[in-house]
Amino acid sequence: MTALEWAEISLLTLRVAALATLIALPPAIATGYLLARRAFPGRSLVQAIIALPMVLPPVAVGLALLILLGPEGPFGGLFRALGIQIVFTEWAAALAAATVGFPLFVRACEQSFEGVDRRYPDLARTLGHSRWQVFFRVTLPLARRGIFYGAMLCFTRGLGEFGATALVAGIIPGRTETLSLGIWSRVQWGDDAGALTLCAISFILALTSMWAAETWLGKRPA
């Protein structure tokens, strides 16, 4: 492997993980808030369904995404009508990573919102603020540390995603070959040196990301 190939695969992996985190961000915050602040019938079932991508075989998750996003699938047909291809692209890899990282993100958001003292939002409501204003100006800022940690968990999960990505995005050099896919393909080719190099890069990126998150969380809130 050349240095250019290492850089290309690493940048693609970082881009996919970042896209996955951005895709998962709004629904993770909304779902985490709902689970933390609302009691409703079937809440435990919803939590179990959300956790499924984390406990199912990754290839099963990838197959489900392939069925949904493929040419004959419900969403694939819509995308095809719009002239958009998702399967076997970088976006497919990002969607796969977002799906498997979503349960971690939601759990972190749920715990973070549960930790927000309800007296502060209630006080803001008595001052005349609307629900949306209270959420964005009071609740969300108070929960930001847990949300950030959830985002980093989702990001690092995306860095190492393999099974779901392999099915829905394939292993296309320069297009969808992330670090985990590159490691697997090089092991298959007998390129142990290349596989070990990509393993080292993956380790460094994951450690750096989590170290940065832990360092930020270790600081006293402003």
CYANA upper distance limits for C-alpha pairs under 8 A (distance plus 0.5 A):
  1 MET  CA      5 GLU  CA      6.80
  1 MET  CA      6 TRP  CA      7.64
  1 MET  CA    194 GLY  CA      6.46
  2 THR  CA      6 TRP  CA      7.02
  3 ALA  CA      7 ALA  CA      6.68
  4 LEU  CA      8 GLU  CA      6.55
  5 GLU  CA      9 ILE  CA      6.62
  6 TRP  CA     10 SER  CA      6.55
  6 TRP  CA    198 LEU  CA      7.75
  7 ALA  CA     11 LEU  CA      6.49
  8 GLU  CA     12 LEU  CA      6.66
  8 GLU  CA    174 GLY  CA      7.48
  9 ILE  CA     13 THR  CA      6.66
  9 ILE  CA    174 GLY  CA      7.69
  9 ILE  CA    177 GLU  CA      6.93
  9 ILE  CA    178 THR  CA      6.04
  9 ILE  CA    179 LEU  CA      6.55
  9 ILE  CA    182 GLY  CA      8.17
 10 SER  CA     14 LEU  CA      6.73
 10 SER  CA    178 THR  CA      7.53
 10 SER  CA    179 LEU  CA      6.92
 10 SER  CA    201 ILE  CA      8.04
 11 LEU  CA     15 ARG  CA      6.58
 12 LEU  CA     16 VAL  CA      6.58
 12 LEU  CA    175 ARG  CA      8.35
 12 LEU  CA    176 THR  CA      8.03
 12 LEU  CA    177 GLU  CA      8.10
 12 LEU  CA    178 THR  CA      6.68
 13 THR  CA     17 ALA  CA      6.62
 13 THR  CA    158 GLY  CA      8.48
 13 THR  CA    159 LEU  CA      6.50
 13 THR  CA    177 GLU  CA      8.45
 13 THR  CA    178 THR  CA      5.35
 13 THR  CA    179 LEU  CA      6.68
 14 LEU  CA     18 ALA  CA      6.57
 14 LEU  CA    159 LEU  CA      7.24
 15 ARG  CA     19 LEU  CA      6.59
 16 VAL  CA     20 ALA  CA      6.54
 16 VAL  CA     90 GLU  CA      7.25
 16 VAL  CA     91 TRP  CA      8.03
 16 VAL  CA     93 ALA  CA      7.00
 16 VAL  CA     94 ALA  CA      5.37
 16 VAL  CA     97 ALA  CA      8.15
 16 VAL  CA    158 GLY  CA      7.63
 16 VAL  CA    159 LEU  CA      8.24
 17 ALA  CA     21 THR  CA      6.74
 17 ALA  CA     94 ALA  CA      7.01
 17 ALA  CA     97 ALA  CA      7.35
 17 ALA  CA     98 ALA  CA      8.46
 17 ALA  CA    154 CYS  CA      8.31
 17 ALA  CA    155 PHE  CA      5.58
 17 ALA  CA    156 THR  CA      7.62
 17 ALA  CA    157 ARG  CA      8.26
 17 ALA  CA    158 GLY  CA      5.05
 17 ALA  CA    159 LEU  CA      6.05
 18 ALA  CA     22 LEU  CA      6.80
 18 ALA  CA    155 PHE  CA      6.70
 19 LEU  CA     23 ILE  CA      6.59
 19 LEU  CA     91 TRP  CA      8.48
 19 LEU  CA     94 ALA  CA      6.26
 20 ALA  CA     24 ALA  CA      6.66
 20 ALA  CA     94 ALA  CA      5.12
 20 ALA  CA     95 LEU  CA      6.54
 20 ALA  CA     96 ALA  CA      8.31
 20 ALA  CA     97 ALA  CA      6.13
 20 ALA  CA     98 ALA  CA      4.81
 20 ALA  CA    154 CYS  CA      8.11
 20 ALA  CA    155 PHE  CA      7.58
 20 ALA  CA    158 GLY  CA      7.28
 21 THR  CA     25 LEU  CA      6.41
 21 THR  CA     98 ALA  CA      6.74
 21 THR  CA    151 ALA  CA      6.62
 21 THR  CA    154 CYS  CA      6.38
 21 THR  CA    155 PHE  CA      6.09
 21 THR  CA    158 GLY  CA      8.44
 22 LEU  CA     26 PRO  CA      8.18
 23 ILE  CA     95 LEU  CA      7.99
 23 ILE  CA     98 ALA  CA      6.99
 24 ALA  CA     28 ALA  CA      6.29
 24 ALA  CA     98 ALA  CA      6.08
 24 ALA  CA     99 THR  CA      8.15
 24 ALA  CA    101 GLY  CA      8.36
 24 ALA  CA    102 PHE  CA      6.50
 24 ALA  CA    105 PHE  CA      8.16
 25 LEU  CA     29 ILE  CA      6.69
 25 LEU  CA    105 PHE  CA      8.32
 25 LEU  CA    151 ALA  CA      7.68
 26 PRO  CA     30 ALA  CA      6.72
 27 PRO  CA     31 THR  CA      6.33
 28 ALA  CA     32 GLY  CA      6.30
 28 ALA  CA    102 PHE  CA      7.12
 28 ALA  CA    105 PHE  CA      6.45
 28 ALA  CA    106 VAL  CA      5.19
 28 ALA  CA    109 CYS  CA      7.41
 29 ILE  CA     33 TYR  CA      6.54
 29 ILE  CA    106 VAL  CA      7.23
 29 ILE  CA    109 CYS  CA      6.43
 29 ILE  CA    110 GLU  CA      8.45
 29 ILE  CA    147 ILE  CA      7.98
 30 ALA  CA     34 LEU  CA      6.69
 31 THR  CA     35 LEU  CA      6.66
 31 THR  CA    106 VAL  CA      6.99
 31 THR  CA    110 GLU  CA      8.20
 32 GLY  CA     36 ALA  CA      6.59
 32 GLY  CA    106 VAL  CA      5.54
 32 GLY  CA    107 ARG  CA      7.12
 32 GLY  CA    108 ALA  CA      8.18
 32 GLY  CA    109 CYS  CA      5.36
 32 GLY  CA    110 GLU  CA      4.50
 32 GLY  CA    111 GLN  CA      8.26
 32 GLY  CA    113 PHE  CA      7.76
 33 TYR  CA     37 ARG  CA      6.42
 33 TYR  CA     38 ARG  CA      8.42
 33 TYR  CA    109 CYS  CA      7.46
 33 TYR  CA    110 GLU  CA      6.37
 33 TYR  CA    113 PHE  CA      6.56
 34 LEU  CA     38 ARG  CA      5.87
 34 LEU  CA    110 GLU  CA      8.50
 35 LEU  CA     39 ALA  CA      7.86
 35 LEU  CA     43 ARG  CA      7.78
 35 LEU  CA    110 GLU  CA      6.76
 36 ALA  CA    110 GLU  CA      5.70
 36 ALA  CA    111 GLN  CA      7.66
 36 ALA  CA    113 PHE  CA      6.52
 36 ALA  CA    114 GLU  CA      5.84
 37 ARG  CA    113 PHE  CA      8.15
 37 ARG  CA    114 GLU  CA      7.74
 39 ALA  CA     43 ARG  CA      7.57
 42 GLY  CA     46 VAL  CA      6.80
 43 ARG  CA     47 GLN  CA      6.82
 44 SER  CA     48 ALA  CA      6.69
 45 LEU  CA     49 ILE  CA      6.68
 46 VAL  CA     50 ILE  CA      6.67
 47 GLN  CA     51 ALA  CA      6.77
 48 ALA  CA     52 LEU  CA      6.89
 50 ILE  CA    102 PHE  CA      8.27
 50 ILE  CA    103 PRO  CA      6.23
 51 ALA  CA     55 VAL  CA      7.35
 51 ALA  CA    103 PRO  CA      5.67
 52 LEU  CA     56 LEU  CA      6.28
 52 LEU  CA    103 PRO  CA      8.42
 53 PRO  CA     57 PRO  CA      8.33
 53 PRO  CA     58 PRO  CA      7.78
 53 PRO  CA     61 VAL  CA      6.88
 53 PRO  CA     99 THR  CA      7.25
 53 PRO  CA    100 VAL  CA      5.71
 53 PRO  CA    103 PRO  CA      7.68
 54 MET  CA    100 VAL  CA      6.43
 54 MET  CA    101 GLY  CA      8.17
 54 MET  CA    103 PRO  CA      7.10
 56 LEU  CA     60 ALA  CA      7.16
 56 LEU  CA     61 VAL  CA      7.47
 57 PRO  CA     61 VAL  CA      7.25
 57 PRO  CA    163 GLY  CA      8.37
 58 PRO  CA     62 GLY  CA      6.71
 58 PRO  CA    100 VAL  CA      8.31
 58 PRO  CA    162 PHE  CA      8.07
 58 PRO  CA    163 GLY  CA      5.22
 58 PRO  CA    164 ALA  CA      5.47
 59 VAL  CA     63 LEU  CA      6.52
 59 VAL  CA    163 GLY  CA      5.26
 59 VAL  CA    164 ALA  CA      5.46
 59 VAL  CA    166 ALA  CA      8.42
 59 VAL  CA    167 LEU  CA      7.27
 60 ALA  CA     64 ALA  CA      6.73
 60 ALA  CA    164 ALA  CA      7.73
 61 VAL  CA     65 LEU  CA      6.81
 61 VAL  CA     96 ALA  CA      8.41
 61 VAL  CA    100 VAL  CA      8.44
 61 VAL  CA    164 ALA  CA      6.12
 62 GLY  CA     66 LEU  CA      6.56
 62 GLY  CA     96 ALA  CA      7.25
 62 GLY  CA    163 GLY  CA      7.19
 62 GLY  CA    164 ALA  CA      4.12
 62 GLY  CA    165 THR  CA      6.88
 62 GLY  CA    166 ALA  CA      7.97
 62 GLY  CA    167 LEU  CA      5.79
 62 GLY  CA    168 VAL  CA      6.11
 63 LEU  CA     67 ILE  CA      6.69
 63 LEU  CA    164 ALA  CA      7.69
 63 LEU  CA    167 LEU  CA      6.85
 63 LEU  CA    168 VAL  CA      7.53
 64 ALA  CA     68 LEU  CA      6.75
 65 LEU  CA     69 LEU  CA      6.33
 65 LEU  CA     70 GLY  CA      8.37
 65 LEU  CA     96 ALA  CA      7.90
 65 LEU  CA    164 ALA  CA      8.50
 65 LEU  CA    168 VAL  CA      7.02
 66 LEU  CA     70 GLY  CA      5.72
 66 LEU  CA     73 GLY  CA      8.50
 66 LEU  CA     87 VAL  CA      7.63
 66 LEU  CA    167 LEU  CA      7.48
 66 LEU  CA    168 VAL  CA      5.63
 67 ILE  CA     72 GLU  CA      7.96
 67 ILE  CA     73 GLY  CA      5.91
 68 LEU  CA     73 GLY  CA      5.08
 68 LEU  CA     74 PRO  CA      6.30
 68 LEU  CA     75 PHE  CA      6.25
 68 LEU  CA     76 GLY  CA      6.91
 69 LEU  CA     73 GLY  CA      6.03
 69 LEU  CA     74 PRO  CA      7.55
 69 LEU  CA     75 PHE  CA      5.71
 69 LEU  CA     76 GLY  CA      4.66
 69 LEU  CA     77 GLY  CA      8.32
 69 LEU  CA     86 ILE  CA      7.43
 69 LEU  CA     87 VAL  CA      6.94
 70 GLY  CA     75 PHE  CA      8.06
 70 GLY  CA     76 GLY  CA      5.30
 70 GLY  CA     77 GLY  CA      8.06
 70 GLY  CA     87 VAL  CA      6.81
 71 PRO  CA     76 GLY  CA      5.26
 71 PRO  CA     77 GLY  CA      6.00
 71 PRO  CA     80 ARG  CA      7.45
 72 GLU  CA     76 GLY  CA      6.76
 72 GLU  CA     77 GLY  CA      6.47
 73 GLY  CA     77 GLY  CA      6.44
 74 PRO  CA     78 LEU  CA      7.30
 75 PHE  CA     79 PHE  CA      6.72
 76 GLY  CA     80 ARG  CA      6.51
 76 GLY  CA     85 GLN  CA      8.46
 76 GLY  CA     86 ILE  CA      8.16
 77 GLY  CA     81 ALA  CA      6.69
 78 LEU  CA     82 LEU  CA      6.93
 79 PHE  CA     83 GLY  CA      6.68
 79 PHE  CA     84 ILE  CA      5.43
 79 PHE  CA     85 GLN  CA      6.98
 79 PHE  CA     86 ILE  CA      8.05
 80 ARG  CA     84 ILE  CA      5.97
 80 ARG  CA     85 GLN  CA      6.96
 85 GLN  CA     89 THR  CA      7.95
 86 ILE  CA     90 GLU  CA      8.43
 86 ILE  CA     91 TRP  CA      6.52
 86 ILE  CA     92 ALA  CA      5.94
 87 VAL  CA     91 TRP  CA      8.24
 87 VAL  CA     92 ALA  CA      5.85
 87 VAL  CA    168 VAL  CA      6.28
 87 VAL  CA    169 ALA  CA      6.22
 88 PHE  CA     92 ALA  CA      6.66
 88 PHE  CA     93 ALA  CA      8.22
 88 PHE  CA    168 VAL  CA      6.56
 88 PHE  CA    169 ALA  CA      4.25
 88 PHE  CA    170 GLY  CA      6.05
 88 PHE  CA    172 ILE  CA      8.43
 88 PHE  CA    176 THR  CA      7.63
 89 THR  CA     93 ALA  CA      7.20
 89 THR  CA    169 ALA  CA      6.11
 89 THR  CA    175 ARG  CA      7.05
 89 THR  CA    176 THR  CA      6.60
 90 GLU  CA     94 ALA  CA      6.82
 90 GLU  CA    169 ALA  CA      7.53
 90 GLU  CA    175 ARG  CA      6.77
 90 GLU  CA    176 THR  CA      5.88
 91 TRP  CA     95 LEU  CA      6.63
 92 ALA  CA     96 ALA  CA      6.68
 92 ALA  CA    165 THR  CA      7.83
 92 ALA  CA    168 VAL  CA      6.59
 92 ALA  CA    169 ALA  CA      5.80
 93 ALA  CA     97 ALA  CA      6.72
 93 ALA  CA    165 THR  CA      5.58
 93 ALA  CA    168 VAL  CA      7.44
 93 ALA  CA    169 ALA  CA      5.79
 93 ALA  CA    176 THR  CA      7.27
 94 ALA  CA     98 ALA  CA      6.50
 94 ALA  CA    158 GLY  CA      8.23
 95 LEU  CA     99 THR  CA      6.59
 96 ALA  CA    100 VAL  CA      7.00
 96 ALA  CA    161 GLU  CA      8.48
 96 ALA  CA    164 ALA  CA      6.17
 96 ALA  CA    165 THR  CA      5.96
 96 ALA  CA    168 VAL  CA      7.80
 97 ALA  CA    101 GLY  CA      6.53
 97 ALA  CA    157 ARG  CA      7.64
 97 ALA  CA    158 GLY  CA      5.23
 97 ALA  CA    161 GLU  CA      6.48
 97 ALA  CA    164 ALA  CA      8.11
 97 ALA  CA    165 THR  CA      7.49
 98 ALA  CA    102 PHE  CA      6.22
 98 ALA  CA    154 CYS  CA      7.66
 98 ALA  CA    158 GLY  CA      7.48
 99 THR  CA    103 PRO  CA      8.39
100 VAL  CA    157 ARG  CA      8.09
100 VAL  CA    158 GLY  CA      8.40
100 VAL  CA    161 GLU  CA      8.37
101 GLY  CA    105 PHE  CA      6.89
101 GLY  CA    153 LEU  CA      7.79
101 GLY  CA    154 CYS  CA      5.03
101 GLY  CA    155 PHE  CA      8.06
101 GLY  CA    157 ARG  CA      6.26
101 GLY  CA    158 GLY  CA      7.18
102 PHE  CA    106 VAL  CA      6.55
102 PHE  CA    154 CYS  CA      7.15
103 PRO  CA    107 ARG  CA      6.62
104 LEU  CA    108 ALA  CA      6.79
104 LEU  CA    150 GLY  CA      6.94
104 LEU  CA    153 LEU  CA      7.08
104 LEU  CA    154 CYS  CA      6.98
105 PHE  CA    109 CYS  CA      6.77
105 PHE  CA    147 ILE  CA      8.03
105 PHE  CA    150 GLY  CA      4.85
105 PHE  CA    151 ALA  CA      6.53
105 PHE  CA    153 LEU  CA      7.20
105 PHE  CA    154 CYS  CA      6.34
106 VAL  CA    110 GLU  CA      6.50
106 VAL  CA    150 GLY  CA      7.79
107 ARG  CA    111 GLN  CA      6.73
107 ARG  CA    150 GLY  CA      8.12
108 ALA  CA    112 SER  CA      6.60
108 ALA  CA    146 GLY  CA      6.31
108 ALA  CA    147 ILE  CA      6.81
108 ALA  CA    149 TYR  CA      7.51
108 ALA  CA    150 GLY  CA      5.42
109 CYS  CA    113 PHE  CA      6.63
109 CYS  CA    143 ALA  CA      8.16
109 CYS  CA    146 GLY  CA      6.50
109 CYS  CA    147 ILE  CA      5.62
109 CYS  CA    150 GLY  CA      7.01
110 GLU  CA    114 GLU  CA      6.66
111 GLN  CA    115 GLY  CA      6.78
111 GLN  CA    146 GLY  CA      7.90
112 SER  CA    116 VAL  CA      7.32
112 SER  CA    143 ALA  CA      5.73
112 SER  CA    144 ARG  CA      8.28
112 SER  CA    145 ARG  CA      8.05
112 SER  CA    146 GLY  CA      5.36
112 SER  CA    147 ILE  CA      7.25
113 PHE  CA    139 THR  CA      7.96
113 PHE  CA    143 ALA  CA      6.15
115 GLY  CA    143 ALA  CA      8.07
116 VAL  CA    139 THR  CA      7.41
116 VAL  CA    142 LEU  CA      6.89
116 VAL  CA    143 ALA  CA      6.98
117 ASP  CA    121 PRO  CA      8.37
118 ARG  CA    122 ASP  CA      6.74
119 ARG  CA    123 LEU  CA      6.45
120 TYR  CA    124 ALA  CA      6.79
120 TYR  CA    138 VAL  CA      7.69
120 TYR  CA    139 THR  CA      8.41
121 PRO  CA    125 ARG  CA      6.75
121 PRO  CA    134 VAL  CA      6.44
121 PRO  CA    135 PHE  CA      8.11
121 PRO  CA    138 VAL  CA      6.73
121 PRO  CA    139 THR  CA      6.93
122 ASP  CA    126 THR  CA      6.96
123 LEU  CA    127 LEU  CA      7.07
124 ALA  CA    128 GLY  CA      7.38
124 ALA  CA    129 HIS  CA      6.47
124 ALA  CA    134 VAL  CA      6.73
124 ALA  CA    138 VAL  CA      8.15
125 ARG  CA    129 HIS  CA      5.59
125 ARG  CA    130 SER  CA      7.13
125 ARG  CA    131 ARG  CA      7.85
125 ARG  CA    134 VAL  CA      7.33
129 HIS  CA    133 GLN  CA      6.27
129 HIS  CA    134 VAL  CA      6.59
130 SER  CA    134 VAL  CA      6.64
131 ARG  CA    135 PHE  CA      6.63
132 TRP  CA    136 PHE  CA      6.67
133 GLN  CA    137 ARG  CA      6.16
133 GLN  CA    138 VAL  CA      8.21
134 VAL  CA    138 VAL  CA      5.71
134 VAL  CA    139 THR  CA      6.92
135 PHE  CA    139 THR  CA      5.28
135 PHE  CA    140 LEU  CA      6.22
136 PHE  CA    140 LEU  CA      5.80
136 PHE  CA    141 PRO  CA      7.57
137 ARG  CA    141 PRO  CA      6.98
138 VAL  CA    142 LEU  CA      6.79
139 THR  CA    143 ALA  CA      6.75
140 LEU  CA    144 ARG  CA      6.49
143 ALA  CA    147 ILE  CA      6.85
144 ARG  CA    148 PHE  CA      6.45
145 ARG  CA    149 TYR  CA      6.77
145 ARG  CA    217 LEU  CA      7.19
146 GLY  CA    150 GLY  CA      6.65
147 ILE  CA    151 ALA  CA      6.67
148 PHE  CA    152 MET  CA      6.80
148 PHE  CA    213 ALA  CA      8.38
149 TYR  CA    153 LEU  CA      6.76
149 TYR  CA    213 ALA  CA      6.92
149 TYR  CA    217 LEU  CA      8.26
150 GLY  CA    154 CYS  CA      6.69
151 ALA  CA    155 PHE  CA      6.54
152 MET  CA    156 THR  CA      6.55
152 MET  CA    209 SER  CA      7.55
152 MET  CA    210 MET  CA      7.43
152 MET  CA    213 ALA  CA      7.18
153 LEU  CA    157 ARG  CA      6.49
153 LEU  CA    210 MET  CA      8.35
154 CYS  CA    158 GLY  CA      6.64
155 PHE  CA    159 LEU  CA      6.91
156 THR  CA    160 GLY  CA      7.27
156 THR  CA    206 ALA  CA      6.25
156 THR  CA    209 SER  CA      7.44
156 THR  CA    210 MET  CA      8.03
157 ARG  CA    161 GLU  CA      6.64
159 LEU  CA    179 LEU  CA      7.96
159 LEU  CA    180 SER  CA      8.26
159 LEU  CA    202 SER  CA      7.85
159 LEU  CA    205 LEU  CA      8.50
159 LEU  CA    206 ALA  CA      7.59
160 GLY  CA    179 LEU  CA      7.74
160 GLY  CA    180 SER  CA      6.20
160 GLY  CA    202 SER  CA      7.97
161 GLU  CA    165 THR  CA      7.11
161 GLU  CA    180 SER  CA      7.12
162 PHE  CA    166 ALA  CA      6.43
162 PHE  CA    180 SER  CA      6.16
162 PHE  CA    181 LEU  CA      6.62
163 GLY  CA    167 LEU  CA      7.24
164 ALA  CA    168 VAL  CA      6.86
165 THR  CA    169 ALA  CA      5.82
165 THR  CA    170 GLY  CA      7.26
166 ALA  CA    170 GLY  CA      5.13
166 ALA  CA    171 ILE  CA      6.74
166 ALA  CA    181 LEU  CA      7.47
169 ALA  CA    176 THR  CA      6.72
170 GLY  CA    176 THR  CA      7.09
170 GLY  CA    177 GLU  CA      8.19
171 ILE  CA    176 THR  CA      6.21
171 ILE  CA    177 GLU  CA      5.52
171 ILE  CA    181 LEU  CA      6.91
171 ILE  CA    182 GLY  CA      8.29
172 ILE  CA    176 THR  CA      5.57
172 ILE  CA    177 GLU  CA      5.89
173 PRO  CA    177 GLU  CA      5.59
177 GLU  CA    181 LEU  CA      6.10
177 GLU  CA    182 GLY  CA      6.28
178 THR  CA    182 GLY  CA      6.38
179 LEU  CA    183 ILE  CA      6.58
179 LEU  CA    198 LEU  CA      6.59
179 LEU  CA    199 CYS  CA      8.09
179 LEU  CA    202 SER  CA      7.01
180 SER  CA    184 TRP  CA      6.89
180 SER  CA    198 LEU  CA      8.44
180 SER  CA    199 CYS  CA      8.46
180 SER  CA    202 SER  CA      8.37
181 LEU  CA    185 SER  CA      6.63
182 GLY  CA    186 ARG  CA      6.58
182 GLY  CA    195 ALA  CA      7.69
182 GLY  CA    198 LEU  CA      7.72
183 ILE  CA    187 VAL  CA      6.74
183 ILE  CA    194 GLY  CA      8.02
183 ILE  CA    195 ALA  CA      5.08
183 ILE  CA    196 LEU  CA      8.02
183 ILE  CA    198 LEU  CA      6.54
183 ILE  CA    199 CYS  CA      7.25
184 TRP  CA    188 GLN  CA      6.84
184 TRP  CA    195 ALA  CA      7.84
185 SER  CA    189 TRP  CA      6.80
186 ARG  CA    190 GLY  CA      6.61
186 ARG  CA    191 ASP  CA      5.48
186 ARG  CA    192 ASP  CA      7.20
186 ARG  CA    194 GLY  CA      6.92
186 ARG  CA    195 ALA  CA      5.93
187 VAL  CA    191 ASP  CA      6.24
187 VAL  CA    192 ASP  CA      6.36
187 VAL  CA    195 ALA  CA      6.59
191 ASP  CA    195 ALA  CA      6.81
192 ASP  CA    196 LEU  CA      6.58
193 ALA  CA    197 THR  CA      6.68
194 GLY  CA    198 LEU  CA      6.81
195 ALA  CA    199 CYS  CA      6.65
196 LEU  CA    200 ALA  CA      6.68
197 THR  CA    201 ILE  CA      6.84
198 LEU  CA    202 SER  CA      6.55
199 CYS  CA    203 PHE  CA      6.61
200 ALA  CA    204 ILE  CA      6.71
201 ILE  CA    205 LEU  CA      6.70
202 SER  CA    206 ALA  CA      6.63
203 PHE  CA    207 LEU  CA      6.48
204 ILE  CA    208 THR  CA      6.44
205 LEU  CA    209 SER  CA      6.64
206 ALA  CA    210 MET  CA      6.75
207 LEU  CA    211 TRP  CA      6.35
208 THR  CA    212 ALA  CA      6.57
209 SER  CA    213 ALA  CA      6.82
210 MET  CA    214 GLU  CA      6.56
211 TRP  CA    215 THR  CA      6.49
212 ALA  CA    216 TRP  CA      6.66
213 ALA  CA    217 LEU  CA      6.60
214 GLU  CA    218 GLY  CA      6.42
215 THR  CA    219 LYS  CA      7.23
